Amino acid sequence: MNPEYVPERTLWLLRHGETTAGRAYIGRSDPPLTPQGWQQMEYALQSAPDWQQVLSSPRQRCRTFARELAKRLSLPLQVQDAFAEYDFGVMEGLTAQQVLDQHPGVLDAFWQDPAGSPPPGAEPLAAFETRLRSGLQQIDFSQGPVLLVCHGGVIRALRCLEQGQPVSQLLQYSAPHGELYPLSLPMWC
């Protein structure tokens, strides 16, 4: 999408870059960005619009970058718990192969039906959606577009909501590290 075109009530989503956790599932855990992860995020902002505020997940992989960016752009920063990543339960901190080895059937069940088969100990998908919707209702778009530095699961779920799909469809969307996505939010604001 052309960054000069900014629909009313646009929320720009920036996924954090690569972390020191590699390819592990990380939700509540909080590994830092790698230098490459930092560069991925900087690169994504090369053709960014003029935001009026910066929001961030409380996880350091988002918050650290968001804090520096807000300072550099002289914008207000709000860190909001509502935009923390999905809690993966027993999959937390494990790679896909480790989940397959240690918790047979859990990964396949989750990928087939994330709402009906969350990993043991994981956040229910309905609670995740409720948390995200609550966070969206707190955003002030009166000054213009807003940037949210967040996570892959958050981006996937918000894209479902934007498209009027159930959040259980979130796995159909990709959200690579360090990518920037515009999201139009007329139905929520």
Secondary structure as UniProt FT lines:
FT   TURN            3..4
FT   STRAND          10..15
FT   TURN            20..23
FT   HELIX           35..44
FT   HELIX           45..47
FT   STRAND          53..56
FT   HELIX           60..73
FT   STRAND          77..79
FT   HELIX           81..83
FT   HELIX           89..91
FT   HELIX           96..102
FT   TURN            104..105
FT   HELIX           106..112
FT   TURN            114..116
FT   TURN            120..121
FT   HELIX           125..137
FT   TURN            142..143
FT   STRAND          146..150
FT   HELIX           152..162
FT   TURN            163..164
FT   HELIX           167..172
FT   TURN            177..178
FT   STRAND          180..184
FT   TURN            186..188
//
